[in-house]
Amino acid sequence: MKFLITNDDGFDGPGLAALHDALVPLGEVRVVAPAVCHSAKGHAVNTHSPIRVERRSVAPFGVIEIVDSSPADCVRVGLCAQGKERPDFVVAGINTGANLGVDLFYSGTAAAARESAILGVPALAVSRYLQPGVSINWQNLARHVTAVVGKLISKEHSLKPGCFWNVNFPAIDDDLHPADITFAPQGVLSHDIGFRVQPHSSDENVTIMEYTGDFRSRGRSGECDVTQLFAGQITATPIDLCTTAPHPLLPKS
């Protein structure tokens, strides 16, 4: 099995190293990752200027490609560069913080997996929820990621072309992780009850705004990914590329 991995926290993020460690037992791992953090920058790509790609030896990976652009561009570089062999899977993460529900529209981690799906390569996005007082043991988390990814790349869980898996790990002690994956639909409720945009400081003409609030109080719809993750489950959600809404004037698919 050949993997290409990337993230949105930057090539030196601890989650990328943990993801590398998690996938080495499953196959060959190539790293194409952003030079700096692109968290919450969504599916941005750079089509207006050349993209700098540096090849550098970085522990624990060996030689990697560091891309001066977004996670989606990292996937484009990894999959579309001339002479490069395409991987069997693209895996993005491990993101420091969950990517749930409507977060997928903002997430650079999800965007990397989505770009891979657009380009015809199966993909997964992997994230770990953050909660005050619960630290991340990346080495232990990597072992759980190995098991979960190993299941989701099997034929039993293969998705149709153009889809990808979005996986989230809860913020719990490592020995309390559930043995099974909980398959859950994507939540669709907004963050309205979870945050506000408040003035931080201002003068006569300029106001500095900041986000405030508790994201854990966000809306939950039934047994969606938000509900299940906050209940301590490892969640996996199949994500489709199609965002067309039903309408009577549209042709039947």
C-alpha positions in Angstrom: 0.0 0.0 0.0 1.3 3.4 -1.0 0.3 6.5 1.0 0.7 10.2 0.4 0.2 12.2 3.6 -0.2 15.9 4.3 -1.8 18.3 6.8 -2.9 21.8 7.4 -0.8 22.5 10.5 2.5 22.6 8.6 5.2 20.0 7.9 6.6 20.4 11.5 3.2 19.7 13.2 3.3 16.8 15.7 0.2 15.3 14.1 1.9 14.8 10.8 4.8 12.8 12.5 2.2 10.8 14.4 0.3 10.0 11.2 3.6 8.9 9.5 4.2 6.6 12.4 0.7 5.3 12.2 0.9 4.4 8.5 4.4 3.0 8.3 3.1 -0.4 9.5 0.5 -0.4 6.7 2.8 0.6 3.8 5.1 3.1 2.1 4.6 6.7 3.1 5.4 9.9 1.1 5.1 13.3 2.7 4.0 16.5 0.8 3.1 19.1 3.4 2.7 22.9 3.8 5.6 25.1 4.8 3.4 26.9 7.4 0.1 26.4 9.2 -3.1 26.8 7.0 -5.6 25.8 9.6 -9.2 26.9 8.9 -8.2 28.2 5.4 -10.5 25.8 3.6 -10.0 24.7 0.1 -7.8 27.5 -1.1 -5.5 27.0 -4.0 -2.9 29.2 -5.7 -3.5 29.5 -9.4 -1.9 32.9 -9.9 1.8 32.4 -9.2 4.4 29.7 -9.2 4.5 27.4 -6.1 7.8 26.8 -4.3 8.5 23.2 -3.4 11.5 22.3 -1.3 12.9 18.8 -0.9 14.4 18.5 2.6 15.4 15.6 4.9 13.2 16.0 8.0 13.0 13.6 11.0 11.2 11.2 11.3 10.2 11.2 7.7 13.4 11.2 5.7 13.2 13.3 2.5 9.9 15.2 2.1 8.4 17.9 -0.1 7.6 21.1 1.7 5.1 23.2 -0.3 4.8 27.0 0.1 1.0 26.8 -0.4 -2.2 25.3 0.9 -3.1 21.7 1.8 -5.1 21.3 -1.4 -2.1 22.5 -3.4 0.0 20.0 -1.5 -2.2 17.2 -2.8 -2.1 18.7 -6.3 1.7 18.7 -6.2 1.8 15.2 -4.8 -0.7 13.7 -7.4 -0.2 15.8 -10.5 3.6 16.5 -10.7 5.1 14.9 -13.8 6.9 11.6 -13.2 5.4 10.9 -9.7 3.7 7.6 -9.0 0.2 8.0 -7.7 -0.5 6.6 -4.2 -3.2 4.2 -3.3 -4.5 6.6 -0.6 -4.1 10.2 0.5 -4.4 10.7 4.3 -4.6 14.2 5.8 -3.8 14.9 9.5 -3.6 14.2 12.3 -5.3 17.5 12.8 -4.9 19.1 16.2 -8.6 19.7 16.9 -11.7 18.1 15.6 -13.2 18.6 12.1 -16.9 18.0 12.5 -20.2 19.0 10.9 -19.9 22.4 9.1 -16.2 22.6 10.1 -15.6 20.6 6.9 -16.3 23.7 4.8 -13.5 25.6 6.7 -11.0 22.7 7.3 -7.7 22.6 5.4 -7.4 18.9 6.5 -10.7 18.0 5.0 -9.9 20.1 1.9 -6.8 18.0 1.3 -8.8 14.8 1.4 -11.5 16.4 -0.8 -8.9 17.5 -3.4 -7.6 13.9 -3.5 -11.2 12.6 -4.1 -11.7 15.2 -6.9 -8.5 13.9 -8.5 -9.6 10.3 -8.3 -7.5 9.0 -5.4 -9.2 7.5 -2.3 -8.7 9.7 0.8 -9.2 10.1 4.5 -9.0 13.1 6.8 -8.0 12.3 10.4 -8.5 14.7 13.4 -8.3 14.6 17.1 -10.7 16.7 19.3 -9.1 19.1 21.8 -10.5 19.5 25.3 -9.0 21.4 28.3 -7.2 19.2 30.7 -6.9 16.2 28.2 -3.4 16.1 26.6 -2.5 14.3 23.4 -0.1 11.4 23.6 0.8 11.3 19.9 2.6 8.0 20.1 -0.4 6.2 21.7 -2.8 8.0 19.3 -0.8 6.7 16.4 -1.5 3.1 17.4 -5.2 3.8 17.4 -5.0 5.6 14.0 -3.2 2.5 12.5 -6.1 0.3 13.5 -8.8 2.7 12.3 -7.1 3.5 9.0 -6.4 -0.2 8.4 -10.1 -0.9 8.6 -11.3 2.0 6.5 -8.9 1.3 3.6 -10.2 -2.3 3.4 -12.5 -3.4 0.6 -15.3 -3.7 3.1 -15.3 0.1 3.6 -14.3 1.3 0.1 -16.3 4.3 -1.1 -17.4 5.2 -4.6 -15.1 7.5 -6.6 -15.3 11.1 -5.5 -15.9 10.4 -1.8 -13.6 10.4 1.2 -13.7 9.4 4.9 -13.7 12.0 7.6 -12.4 10.5 10.9 -12.4 12.1 14.3 -10.9 10.9 17.6 -12.3 12.0 20.9 -10.4 13.8 23.7 -10.1 10.9 26.1 -7.4 9.0 27.8 -5.6 6.6 25.4 -6.7 3.4 27.2 -10.3 4.4 27.1 -10.6 4.6 23.3 -13.5 2.4 22.1 -12.6 -0.7 20.0 -15.1 0.1 17.3 -15.7 2.9 14.8 -19.0 4.7 15.0 -20.3 5.6 11.6 -22.2 8.8 11.7 -23.7 11.4 9.3 -22.2 14.8 9.1 -23.9 17.4 11.3 -25.4 20.4 9.5 -26.2 22.8 12.3 -24.2 26.1 12.5 -21.9 27.3 15.3 -24.4 30.0 16.2 -24.9 28.8 19.8 -21.2 28.0 20.2 -19.4 31.3 19.4 -19.8 35.0 18.9 -17.8 37.7 17.1 -17.0 40.3 19.7 -15.1 43.6 19.6 -11.6 43.2 21.1 -10.5 46.8 20.9 -11.3 49.8 18.8 -10.4 53.4 18.0 -12.2 56.0 16.1 -12.1 54.2 12.7 -11.0 50.6 13.4 -12.5 47.8 15.4 -10.5 44.6 16.1 -12.9 41.7 16.3 -12.3 38.2 17.8 -14.2 34.9 18.2 -15.4 34.1 21.7 -17.5 31.3 23.1 -17.5 27.6 23.7 -17.4 25.4 20.6 -18.5 22.4 22.7 -21.9 23.9 23.0 -22.5 23.8 19.2 -25.7 22.4 17.7 -26.1 18.7 17.3 -28.5 17.0 15.0 -29.6 13.5 16.1 -26.8 10.9 16.0 -24.5 13.1 13.8 -20.7 13.2 14.0 -20.8 16.0 16.6 -23.1 14.1 18.9 -21.2 10.9 18.7 -17.7 12.4 19.1 -18.7 14.4 22.1 -20.0 11.2 23.6 -16.5 9.7 23.4 -16.8 7.8 20.1 -14.3 7.5 17.3 -16.4 8.7 14.3 -16.1 8.1 10.6 -18.3 9.9 8.1 -18.3 9.3 4.3 -18.2 12.6 2.6 -19.5 13.1 -1.0 -18.4 15.8 -3.4 -21.9 16.6 -4.6 -23.4 19.7 -3.0 -26.3 20.1 -5.4 -29.6 20.8 -3.6 -32.8 19.1 -4.8 -34.9 21.3 -7.0 -37.9 20.4 -9.2 -36.4 22.1 -12.2 -33.3 19.9 -12.1 -33.1 16.9 -14.3 -33.4 13.5 -12.5 -30.0 12.0 -11.9 
